[in-house]
Amino acid sequence: MPVAEELRRNAIERIRNGDSLVAEVLGYENTVLPQLENALLAGHDVIFLGERGQAKTRMIRSLTELLDEWMPIVAGSEINDDPLNPISAHAKAAVAEHGDDTPIDWVHRDERYGEKLATPDTSIADLIGEVDPIKVAEGRYLSDELTLHYGLVPRTNRGIFALNELPDLSERIQVGLLNVLEERDVQIRGYKVRLPLDVVLFASANPEDYTNRGRIITPLKDRFGSQIRTHYPLDVETEMTIVTQEAVLPPADVVDVRIPEFMLEIVSEFSQQARQSSQISQRSGVSVRLSVANYEAITANAIRRSLSNGYDVAVPRVGDLSAIAATTSGKIEVEAFEDGSEGRVIDALVRSAVHTTFIDSVDPVLHGPIVDAFESGVTVDCGADISPDDYVRLLDEVPALQPAVDALLEGDEIDASHPAVLASAIELVLEGLHLGKRLNKNTHGASSQYRGRN
């Protein structure tokens, strides 16, 4: 059975059962995945077009799950020859000699996937094949097909082959793929050998590459059956789910880490706003990897703070958001070129994300009583050296804070009674009111003081 038909048959089964083709890729349920389903049902080769960090490669790799688990090949075949339809000289000779007793091996579906990062130095020999001088030195004639060393594409025969960042492949090498996509065969050097391959080709490309770093030649683009546009998560909730799925945090037996949902929301909101910012290059994109790295960074900062102060539980606070400067700087491109502009842009995005999360989570009706308490002379010190117990005592001094804290923690599965969790919620309430111009804030190094505006 041809690979395209195999993918189609198994895709039909998943669609009929209501299962996703790529279970671990989120946010594409109503956009990208229907197009992918169409492409597989049509038996198309596919190119995924999208900015960095949009799960293009992950989707391609996951498609091996649509292949049959095991596949028979002629034993010793380098290009997965079908015992019933051999195409290489080695397999044809084996079948001619042994007939129905031809030895076979079984190949798992994970081994039926080939991948190459397209770089300018990639050669035809890498993809298609070349004469092996060692085999010639062993006494074979140059005209003997057995002197060939097969490239990555033939070695993925009866499987899926992926080319990542296709525009970076030099144009003369792209020409070498034309036959693979149209005639479904490869020709190596001047040999009279044509290998009718059975391979489904997937490729990924960044739209920026078409004009800045390279391009896909028109005949090659024409041979791809489908071009599918990917995108970043369309809402904060989807981004939060992806971050939770992808982030790698220390094991629970190493340190007790508890992360309030509102801190996860701030990190995700930061990325969402960065993708809308005119001060950040949208041509390069703002990868979901930014959200994951920022989430891991604030957690690491909370762990370090807890270890330094001897706390038994690490909970990220607003103060820990300073840690994301290091993880953000290498993942965005700021349009302005003045010294320090990148830091200012990141700070502005952090403040906006914090304020947006606060406004979305805490009813404005709850703001007034807190502001009134501060106007009467209450001041609050915040910082890494302030213990969670000190924050909890603040709830007794300013009872108006409690409803706002409860609103932030409502529905969160985290233990809302733990002092470290309460401390995190209180910091967000105070910072949110400051960003809304309801409280003043004085900062001295790593410490801050909140007070009334009068």
DODREN-168158 format. One line per 4 residues: number of its first residue (from 0); their letters; for each residue x, y, z of N, C-alpha, C. Coordinates in steps of 0.2 Angstrom, whole numbers. Layout:
REM residues N
NUM> a> X/Y/Z/X/Y/Z/X/Y/Z ~ ...
This chain:
REM residues 454
0> mpva> 4/-6/0/0/0/0/4/6/0 ~ 3/11/-4/7/17/-5/7/21/2 ~ 12/25/4/12/28/10/6/33/11 ~ 5/37/5/0/42/5/-7/38/7
4> eelr> -8/32/4/-14/29/5/-14/26/13 ~ -9/24/15/-8/22/22/-10/28/27 ~ -7/34/26/-9/40/30/-16/41/29 ~ -19/41/23/-26/43/22/-30/38/26
8> rnai> -29/31/26/-33/26/29/-33/27/36 ~ -27/28/39/-27/29/47/-30/36/49 ~ -29/41/45/-32/48/46/-39/47/46 ~ -42/44/41/-49/43/41/-52/39/48
12> erir> -48/35/50/-50/31/56/-50/36/62 ~ -45/40/62/-45/45/68/-50/50/68 ~ -52/53/62/-57/58/61/-64/55/62 ~ -65/49/60/-71/45/62/-72/44/69
16> ngds> -67/43/73/-67/42/80/-67/49/84 ~ -66/54/81/-66/61/84/-59/62/87 ~ -54/58/85/-47/59/88/-43/64/84 ~ -39/68/88/-35/73/84/-29/69/81
20> lvae> -27/72/75/-21/69/71/-15/70/75 ~ -14/76/78/-8/78/82/-10/80/89 ~ -11/75/94/-14/77/100/-10/82/104 ~ -4/82/104/0/87/108/1/94/106
24> vlgy> -2/95/100/-2/102/97/-9/105/98 ~ -8/111/102/-15/114/104/-16/121/101 ~ -22/123/100/-24/129/97/-25/129/90 ~ -24/123/87/-25/123/79/-32/119/78
28> entv> -36/117/83/-41/113/81/-46/115/76 ~ -47/122/76/-52/125/71/-49/128/65 ~ -42/128/65/-38/132/59/-34/128/55 ~ -28/125/58/-23/122/55/-25/114/54
32> lpql> -28/111/59/-29/104/58/-34/102/53 ~ -39/106/52/-44/104/47/-40/104/40 ~ -36/109/39/-32/109/33/-28/103/32 ~ -24/101/37/-20/96/37/-24/89/36
36> enal> -30/89/39/-34/83/37/-36/83/30 ~ -38/88/27/-39/89/20/-33/86/16 ~ -27/89/18/-21/87/14/-20/80/14 ~ -21/77/20/-19/69/20/-25/65/17
40> lagh> -31/68/17/-36/64/14/-35/65/6 ~ -32/70/4/-31/71/-3/-24/68/-6 ~ -20/65/-1/-14/62/-3/-9/67/-5 ~ -9/73/-2/-4/79/-4/2/78/0
44> dvif> 8/81/-3/14/83/0/12/90/3 ~ 15/92/9/13/98/12/19/102/14 ~ 18/109/13/23/113/16/19/118/22 ~ 22/118/28/19/122/33/23/129/33
48> lger> 19/134/32/22/141/32/20/144/38 ~ 25/147/42/24/150/48/30/152/52 ~ 29/157/56/35/160/60/38/155/65 ~ 43/156/68/47/151/72/42/150/78
52> gqak> 43/144/81/39/142/87/32/141/86 ~ 30/138/80/23/137/79/21/130/78 ~ 26/125/81/25/118/81/25/115/74 ~ 28/118/69/28/115/62/31/108/62
56> trmi> 37/108/65/41/102/65/38/97/70 ~ 35/99/75/32/94/80/26/91/76 ~ 22/95/72/16/92/69/19/86/64 ~ 24/88/60/27/83/55/29/77/58
60> rslt> 33/78/64/35/72/67/30/67/70 ~ 25/70/72/19/67/75/15/63/70 ~ 16/64/64/12/61/59/14/53/58 ~ 20/52/61/22/45/60/17/40/64
64> elld> 13/43/68/8/39/72/2/37/67 ~ 2/40/61/-3/38/56/0/32/52 ~ 6/30/53/8/25/49/7/18/53 ~ 6/13/49/6/6/52/12/5/57
68> ewmp> 10/1/62/16/1/67/22/-3/65 ~ 21/-8/61/26/-12/58/26/-13/50 ~ 31/-13/47/31/-14/40/37/-19/38 ~ 35/-24/33/40/-28/31/45/-25/25
72> ivag> 51/-27/26/56/-25/20/60/-31/19 ~ 63/-31/13/68/-36/11/74/-35/16 ~ 76/-40/19/82/-40/24/88/-37/21 ~ 91/-33/25/97/-29/22/96/-24/18
76> sein> 90/-22/16/89/-17/11/90/-10/14 ~ 93/-5/11/95/1/13/89/6/12 ~ 85/4/8/79/9/6/72/6/7 ~ 72/2/12/65/-1/14/62/-4/8
80> ddpl> 65/-9/4/62/-12/-1/56/-16/1 ~ 50/-15/-3/44/-20/-2/46/-27/-5 ~ 45/-32/-1/46/-39/-3/42/-40/-9 ~ 36/-37/-10/32/-39/-16/34/-34/-22
84> npis> 38/-29/-21/39/-24/-26/46/-21/-25 ~ 51/-25/-25/58/-22/-24/60/-17/-29 ~ 64/-12/-28/66/-7/-32/74/-7/-33 ~ 77/-9/-28/85/-8/-28/88/-14/-30
88> ahak> 94/-14/-33/98/-20/-36/98/-25/-31 ~ 100/-23/-24/101/-28/-19/94/-32/-18 ~ 89/-29/-17/82/-32/-16/80/-36/-22 ~ 81/-34/-28/79/-38/-34/83/-44/-34
92> aava> 89/-44/-33/93/-50/-33/91/-55/-27 ~ 90/-52/-21/88/-57/-16/81/-60/-18 ~ 76/-56/-20/70/-59/-22/71/-64/-28 ~ 75/-63/-33/76/-67/-38/79/-74/-36
96> ehgd> 84/-73/-31/87/-79/-28/83/-83/-24 ~ 79/-80/-19/76/-84/-14/68/-85/-15 ~ 65/-81/-20/58/-81/-21/54/-80/-15 ~ 49/-84/-13/45/-83/-7/49/-84/-1
100> dtpi> 55/-87/-1/59/-88/5/63/-82/6 ~ 62/-77/3/67/-71/4/66/-68/11 ~ 72/-68/14/72/-65/21/69/-58/22 ~ 65/-57/27/63/-50/28/64/-48/35
104> dwvh> 64/-41/35/65/-38/42/58/-34/43 ~ 57/-32/49/52/-28/51/54/-21/53 ~ 51/-16/51/53/-9/52/48/-6/56 ~ 49/-3/62/44/1/66/43/8/63
108> rder> 37/10/64/35/16/61/39/22/62 ~ 42/22/68/46/28/70/53/28/66 ~ 55/22/63/61/22/59/59/24/52 ~ 53/25/50/51/27/43/50/34/42
112> ygek> 54/38/46/54/45/46/61/48/45 ~ 62/52/40/68/55/39/67/63/39 ~ 72/66/42/72/74/43/79/77/41 ~ 79/82/38/85/86/36/83/94/37
116> latp> 88/97/41/87/104/41/91/107/35 ~ 87/110/31/89/113/25/94/119/26 ~ 101/118/25/106/123/26/109/124/19 ~ 112/130/18/115/132/11/120/127/9
120> dtsi> 123/123/14/129/118/12/126/111/11 ~ 119/110/11/116/104/10/118/102/2 ~ 120/96/1/121/94/-6/116/89/-9 ~ 117/88/-15/112/83/-18/114/76/-15
124> adli> 121/75/-14/123/68/-11/119/67/-4 ~ 119/72/0/115/72/6/108/69/5 ~ 105/72/0/97/71/-1/96/65/-5 ~ 100/64/-11/98/59/-16/103/53/-16
128> gevd> 109/55/-16/114/50/-16/121/51/-20 ~ 126/47/-19/132/48/-22/136/41/-23 ~ 141/41/-27/145/35/-28/149/35/-22 ~ 149/28/-19/153/27/-13/160/24/-15
132> pikv> 165/28/-14/172/26/-16/174/20/-13 ~ 172/19/-7/174/12/-4/172/6/-7 ~ 165/7/-10/162/1/-13/166/0/-20 ~ 168/6/-23/172/5/-29/179/2/-28
136> aegr> 182/4/-22/188/1/-21/188/-6/-19 ~ 182/-9/-17/181/-16/-16/181/-20/-22 ~ 181/-17/-28/181/-21/-34/175/-20/-39 ~ 170/-16/-36/164/-16/-41/165/-11/-46
140> ylsd> 162/-12/-52/162/-7/-57/158/-1/-56 ~ 160/5/-59/156/11/-58/149/11/-60 ~ 148/6/-65/142/6/-68/137/1/-64 ~ 140/-2/-59/136/-6/-54/132/-2/-49
144> eltl> 125/-3/-49/121/1/-45/123/0/-37 ~ 126/-6/-36/128/-7/-29/134/-2/-27 ~ 137/1/-31/142/6/-29/139/13/-26 ~ 132/13/-26/129/19/-24/128/20/-17
148> hygl> 129/26/-14/127/27/-7/121/31/-7 ~ 116/28/-5/109/32/-5/109/38/0 ~ 106/43/-2/105/49/2/99/48/7 ~ 97/53/10/92/53/15/85/52/12
152> vprt> 83/54/6/77/53/3/76/46/2 ~ 80/43/-2/79/36/-4/79/31/3 ~ 83/33/8/83/29/14/76/30/18 ~ 72/35/16/66/36/19/60/33/14
156> nrgi> 62/29/9/57/26/5/52/22/9 ~ 45/23/7/40/20/10/39/23/17 ~ 40/30/18/40/33/24/38/41/23 ~ 40/45/28/39/52/28/45/55/28
160> faln> 46/60/24/53/64/24/51/71/25 ~ 55/74/30/53/82/31/60/86/30 ~ 59/91/27/64/96/26/62/103/30 ~ 66/104/35/65/110/39/68/116/36
164> elpd> 65/122/36/67/128/34/69/128/26 ~ 65/125/22/66/124/15/69/130/11 ~ 67/136/12/70/141/8/78/142/9 ~ 80/139/15/88/140/16/91/135/11
168> lser> 88/130/8/91/126/3/93/129/-3 ~ 99/129/-5/101/132/-12/96/130/-17 ~ 95/135/-22/90/134/-27/92/128/-32 ~ 99/127/-33/101/122/-37/99/115/-34
172> iqvg> 99/115/-27/98/109/-24/90/107/-24 ~ 87/113/-23/79/112/-24/77/109/-30 ~ 81/110/-35/79/107/-42/79/100/-42 ~ 84/97/-37/85/90/-37/79/87/-34
176> llnv> 74/91/-30/68/88/-27/62/87/-32 ~ 63/90/-38/57/91/-42/55/84/-44 ~ 59/79/-46/57/73/-48/54/69/-42 ~ 57/70/-36/54/67/-30/46/68/-29
180> leer> 45/75/-30/38/77/-29/33/76/-35 ~ 36/75/-41/31/74/-47/32/67/-50 ~ 38/65/-52/38/59/-55/39/53/-50 ~ 40/55/-43/41/50/-38/47/46/-39
184> dvqi> 52/48/-41/58/44/-42/64/49/-41 ~ 70/46/-41/77/49/-40/81/47/-45 ~ 86/51/-48/91/49/-52/98/51/-49 ~ 102/47/-50/109/48/-46/114/48/-51
188> rgyk> 118/54/-51/123/55/-56/121/53/-63 ~ 126/50/-67/124/48/-74/122/41/-75 ~ 120/38/-69/118/31/-69/111/31/-73 ~ 110/25/-76/104/23/-79/100/20/-73
192> vrlp> 99/23/-68/96/20/-62/90/25/-60 ~ 84/22/-60/79/27/-58/75/23/-52 ~ 75/26/-46/72/22/-41/65/25/-40 ~ 59/22/-41/52/24/-40/51/24/-33
196> ldvv> 52/30/-30/51/30/-22/44/31/-21 ~ 42/28/-15/36/30/-12/37/33/-5 ~ 37/40/-6/38/44/0/33/50/0 ~ 31/52/6/27/58/7/32/64/9
200> lfas> 32/69/6/36/75/8/33/80/12 ~ 35/82/18/33/88/21/39/93/22 ~ 37/99/22/42/104/23/40/110/27 ~ 44/114/30/42/119/34/46/125/32
204> anpe> 43/131/32/46/137/30/44/143/34 ~ 48/148/35/46/155/38/45/160/33 ~ 39/163/33/38/168/28/43/173/27 ~ 47/175/32/52/180/31/57/177/27
208> dytn> 58/171/26/64/168/22/63/169/15 ~ 56/170/13/55/171/5/58/177/3 ~ 60/182/7/62/189/4/69/190/7 ~ 71/188/13/77/190/16/83/185/16
212> rgri> 81/178/17/87/173/17/87/169/11 ~ 81/168/8/81/163/2/74/163/0 ~ 73/158/-5/66/158/-8/65/150/-10 ~ 59/149/-10/57/142/-13/56/143/-21
216> itpl> 59/140/-25/59/141/-32/51/139/-34 ~ 49/142/-39/42/142/-41/40/135/-43 ~ 44/131/-47/42/124/-49/41/119/-43 ~ 46/121/-38/45/116/-32/39/118/-28
220> kdrf> 37/124/-27/31/126/-23/25/123/-27 ~ 25/123/-34/20/121/-37/18/113/-36 ~ 24/110/-34/23/103/-34/20/100/-27 ~ 20/105/-22/17/103/-16/10/104/-16
224> gsqi> 6/99/-14/-1/99/-15/-4/104/-11 ~ -2/105/-5/-5/110/0/0/114/4 ~ -2/120/4/2/125/9/-2/127/14 ~ 0/126/20/-4/127/26/-1/132/31
228> rthy> -4/137/32/-2/143/36/-3/141/44 ~ 2/142/48/2/141/55/1/147/58 ~ 0/147/65/0/154/68/1/152/76 ~ 2/158/79/3/158/87/-4/157/90
232> pldv> -4/155/96/-10/154/100/-14/160/100 ~ -21/160/98/-25/165/97/-28/169/103 ~ -27/165/109/-29/168/115/-25/166/121 ~ -26/170/127/-22/168/132/-23/161/135
236> etem> -29/159/135/-30/153/138/-27/147/135 ~ -26/147/128/-23/142/124/-15/142/126 ~ -13/148/126/-6/149/128/-4/147/135 ~ -8/148/139/-7/145/146/-7/137/146
240> tivt> -12/134/142/-12/127/142/-5/124/139 ~ -3/128/134/3/125/130/9/126/135 ~ 10/132/139/15/133/143/15/127/149 ~ 9/126/151/9/121/157/11/114/154
244> qeav> 10/113/148/12/106/144/19/106/143 ~ 22/112/141/29/111/139/34/113/144 ~ 32/117/149/37/119/154/40/113/158 ~ 47/114/159/50/108/163/52/112/170
248> lppa> 49/109/175/50/112/182/54/107/186 ~ 57/109/192/60/104/196/55/99/199 ~ 57/93/200/53/88/203/50/90/210 ~ 44/87/211/41/89/218/46/87/224
252> dvvd> 49/81/223/53/79/229/60/83/230 ~ 61/88/225/67/92/225/65/99/229 ~ 60/102/227/57/108/230/50/108/229 ~ 46/111/234/39/111/233/37/118/230
256> vrip> 36/117/224/34/123/220/26/124/219 ~ 24/129/220/16/131/219/16/137/215 ~ 12/136/209/12/142/205/5/144/204 ~ 3/150/206/-4/152/205/-5/153/198
260> efml> -12/152/196/-14/153/189/-13/160/187 ~ -13/165/191/-13/172/189/-6/173/186 ~ -1/170/189/6/171/187/7/168/180 ~ 4/162/179/4/159/172/1/164/167
264> eivs> -5/167/169/-8/171/165/-4/177/163 ~ 0/180/168/4/186/167/9/184/161 ~ 12/178/162/17/176/157/14/175/150 ~ 8/172/150/5/171/143/3/178/140
268> efsq> 0/182/145/-2/189/142/4/193/140 ~ 9/192/143/15/196/141/17/194/133 ~ 17/188/132/18/185/125/13/188/120 ~ 6/187/122/1/189/118/2/197/116
272> qarq> 3/201/121/4/208/120/10/210/116 ~ 16/206/116/22/206/113/20/205/105 ~ 16/201/104/14/199/97/10/205/93 ~ 7/209/98/3/215/95/7/222/95
276> ssqi> 13/221/98/17/228/99/20/230/93 ~ 20/237/92/23/240/86/30/240/87 ~ 33/240/93/40/241/95/44/234/94 ~ 40/229/93/44/222/92/43/220/85
280> sqrs> 48/217/82/48/215/75/43/209/74 ~ 37/210/71/33/204/70/35/200/64 ~ 40/202/60/42/198/55/46/192/58 ~ 50/193/63/53/187/67/49/183/71
284> gvsv> 43/186/73/38/183/77/40/183/85 ~ 35/181/89/36/180/96/34/173/98 ~ 39/168/98/38/161/99/35/159/105 ~ 31/154/105/28/151/111/34/149/116
288> rlsv> 40/148/113/45/146/118/47/152/122 ~ 45/158/120/46/164/125/42/163/131 ~ 36/161/130/31/160/136/34/154/141 ~ 36/149/138/39/143/141/45/145/145
292> anye> 50/149/142/56/151/145/54/156/151 ~ 50/160/150/48/165/155/45/162/161 ~ 41/157/160/37/154/165/43/150/169 ~ 47/147/166/53/143/170/57/148/173
296> aita> 58/154/170/63/159/174/60/161/180 ~ 53/163/180/50/166/186/50/161/192 ~ 49/154/189/49/149/194/56/148/197 ~ 61/148/193/68/147/195/69/153/200
300> nair> 67/159/199/69/165/203/65/164/210 ~ 59/161/210/55/160/216/59/154/220 ~ 61/149/217/65/144/220/71/147/223 ~ 75/151/220/81/154/222/80/158/228
304> rsls> 75/162/228/73/166/233/71/162/240 ~ 67/157/239/65/153/244/71/149/247 ~ 75/147/243/81/143/246/86/148/250 ~ 86/154/247/91/159/251/88/161/258
308> ngyd> 81/161/258/78/163/264/76/157/269 ~ 77/151/266/75/146/270/68/144/271 ~ 64/146/265/57/144/265/56/137/263 ~ 50/134/265/49/127/263/45/127/256
312> vavp> 42/132/254/38/132/248/40/138/244 ~ 41/137/237/42/142/232/36/144/228 ~ 34/150/228/29/153/225/31/159/221 ~ 30/159/214/32/165/211/28/171/213
316> rvgd> 31/177/213/27/183/214/28/188/209 ~ 25/194/209/26/199/204/33/201/204 ~ 37/201/210/44/203/210/48/199/206 ~ 46/193/205/50/188/201/50/189/194
320> lsai> 45/193/192/45/195/185/51/198/182 ~ 55/201/186/62/204/184/66/199/181 ~ 65/192/182/69/187/179/68/186/172 ~ 63/188/169/61/187/162/65/191/157
324> aatt> 68/196/160/72/200/155/78/196/152 ~ 81/192/156/86/187/153/83/183/148 ~ 77/180/149/75/175/144/71/178/138 ~ 69/184/139/65/188/134/70/191/129
328> sgki> 76/194/131/80/197/127/83/194/120 ~ 84/187/121/86/184/115/81/181/111 ~ 74/182/112/69/179/109/64/184/105 ~ 66/191/106/62/196/102/67/201/99
332> evea> 65/204/94/69/209/90/65/216/91 ~ 68/220/94/65/227/96/67/231/90 ~ 61/235/87/62/239/81/67/245/82 ~ 66/248/89/70/254/90/78/252/91
336> fedg> 82/256/90/89/255/90/93/259/96 ~ 90/263/99/93/267/105/95/262/110 ~ 101/264/113/103/260/119/98/260/125 ~ 97/254/127/92/253/133/85/252/130
340> segr> 84/253/124/77/252/122/74/246/123 ~ 78/240/122/75/234/123/73/233/130 ~ 76/235/135/74/234/142/68/238/144 ~ 67/244/140/61/248/142/55/245/139
344> vida> 56/242/133/50/239/130/48/233/134 ~ 53/229/136/51/223/140/48/225/147 ~ 50/230/150/47/233/156/40/235/155 ~ 39/239/149/32/241/148/28/235/147
348> lvrs> 30/230/143/26/224/142/24/220/148 ~ 29/220/153/28/217/159/22/221/163 ~ 23/227/164/18/231/167/11/230/164 ~ 11/231/158/4/230/154/1/223/155
352> avht> 5/218/155/3/211/157/0/210/164 ~ 4/213/168/2/213/175/-5/217/176 ~ -5/223/174/-11/227/174/-17/223/171 ~ -16/221/165/-22/217/162/-24/211/166
356> tfid> -20/207/168/-22/201/172/-26/204/179 ~ -23/209/182/-26/211/188/-34/214/186 ~ -34/218/181/-41/220/179/-46/215/178 ~ -43/210/174/-47/204/172/-50/200/178
360> svdp> -46/200/183/-47/195/189/-50/198/195 ~ -49/205/196/-52/208/202/-57/213/200 ~ -63/212/202/-68/217/201/-66/224/203 ~ -67/229/199/-65/236/201/-69/238/207
364> vlhg> -75/235/209/-78/237/215/-74/236/221 ~ -70/231/221/-66/229/226/-59/234/227 ~ -58/238/222/-52/242/223/-53/248/228 ~ -59/251/228/-60/257/232/-58/256/239
368> pivd> -61/251/243/-59/250/250/-52/249/251 ~ -48/246/247/-41/245/248/-38/252/247 ~ -39/256/242/-37/262/241/-38/267/247 ~ -44/267/250/-46/271/256/-42/269/262
372> afes> -40/263/263/-36/261/268/-29/264/267 ~ -26/264/261/-20/267/260/-20/274/261 ~ -25/277/259/-26/285/260/-26/287/267 ~ -28/282/271/-28/284/278/-21/283/282
376> gvtv> -16/281/278/-9/281/281/-6/274/280 ~ -9/269/278/-6/263/278/0/263/272 ~ 5/260/274/11/259/269/13/251/270 ~ 15/249/264/17/241/264/24/241/260
380> dcga> 28/237/263/35/236/260/34/229/257 ~ 37/228/251/37/222/247/44/221/245 ~ 46/215/244/53/213/241/55/206/243 ~ 60/204/240/62/197/241/64/195/248
384> disp> 65/200/252/67/199/259/61/199/264 ~ 55/200/261/49/201/265/46/194/265 ~ 45/191/271/43/184/272/35/183/271 ~ 33/178/269/26/177/267/22/178/274
388> ddyv> 24/177/279/20/178/286/19/186/287 ~ 24/190/284/23/197/285/17/199/280 ~ 17/196/274/11/198/270/5/195/273 ~ 4/190/276/-2/187/279/-4/192/284
392> rlld> 0/194/288/-2/199/294/-5/205/291 ~ -3/207/285/-6/213/281/-13/212/280 ~ -15/206/279/-23/205/278/-26/207/285 ~ -23/206/290/-27/208/297/-27/216/297
396> evpa> -21/219/295/-21/226/295/-25/230/290 ~ -26/226/284/-30/229/279/-35/224/277 ~ -40/223/280/-45/218/279/-48/219/272 ~ -48/225/269/-51/226/262/-47/222/257
400> lqpa> -41/220/258/-37/216/254/-40/209/252 ~ -43/206/258/-45/199/257/-50/198/251 ~ -55/202/250/-59/200/244/-55/200/238 ~ -51/205/237/-47/205/231/-42/199/230
404> vdal> -39/197/236/-35/191/236/-39/184/234 ~ -45/184/237/-50/178/236/-52/178/228 ~ -53/184/225/-55/184/218/-49/182/214 ~ -43/183/216/-37/181/212/-36/173/212
408> legd> -38/170/218/-37/163/219/-43/159/218 ~ -48/162/216/-55/158/215/-54/154/209 ~ -56/147/211/-55/142/206/-48/139/204 ~ -43/142/208/-37/139/207/-36/133/211
412> eida> -33/128/208/-32/122/212/-26/122/217 ~ -23/127/217/-17/128/222/-20/129/229 ~ -16/128/234/-18/129/241/-19/136/243 ~ -25/139/243/-25/146/244/-24/149/251
416> shpa> -23/144/255/-22/146/262/-15/147/264 ~ -10/144/260/-3/144/262/-1/151/261 ~ 3/153/266/6/160/267/10/163/260 ~ 14/158/257/17/160/251/13/162/245
420> vlas> 7/158/245/2/159/240/-1/166/241 ~ -3/167/247/-7/173/249/-2/179/247 ~ 5/178/249/9/184/248/10/185/240 ~ 9/180/236/10/182/229/3/185/227
424> aiel> -2/183/229/-9/187/227/-9/194/230 ~ -6/195/236/-6/202/239/-1/207/234 ~ 4/204/232/9/208/228/6/210/222 ~ 2/205/219/-2/207/212/-7/212/213
428> vleg> -11/212/219/-16/217/220/-13/224/221 ~ -7/224/225/-4/231/226/-1/233/219 ~ 2/229/216/5/231/209/0/233/204 ~ -5/230/204/-11/231/200/-14/238/201
432> lhlg> -15/240/208/-18/246/210/-13/252/208 ~ -6/250/209/-1/255/207/-1/257/199 ~ -2/251/195/-2/252/188/-8/256/186 ~ -13/255/190/-20/258/188/-20/265/191
436> krln> -14/268/194/-13/275/196/-18/276/203 ~ -19/270/206/-23/271/213/-18/271/219 ~ -12/269/218/-7/269/224/-1/271/221 ~ 3/274/225/10/277/224/15/271/225
440> knth> 21/271/222/26/266/223/33/269/223 ~ 36/268/228/43/270/229/48/263/228 ~ 53/263/224/57/257/223/64/259/225 ~ 67/255/229/74/256/231/77/249/230
444> gass> 81/248/225/84/242/223/79/237/222 ~ 80/231/226/75/226/225/69/226/229 ~ 68/232/233/63/233/238/58/238/235 ~ 52/238/237/47/243/235/42/244/241
448> qyrg> 40/250/241/35/252/246/29/255/243 ~ 23/253/245/17/255/242/13/260/247 ~ 10/265/245/7/270/249/2/274/246 ~ -3/277/249/-8/281/246/-5/287/242
452> rn> -9/290/238/-7/295/233/-7/302/236 ~ -10/303/242/-11/309/246/-4/310/250
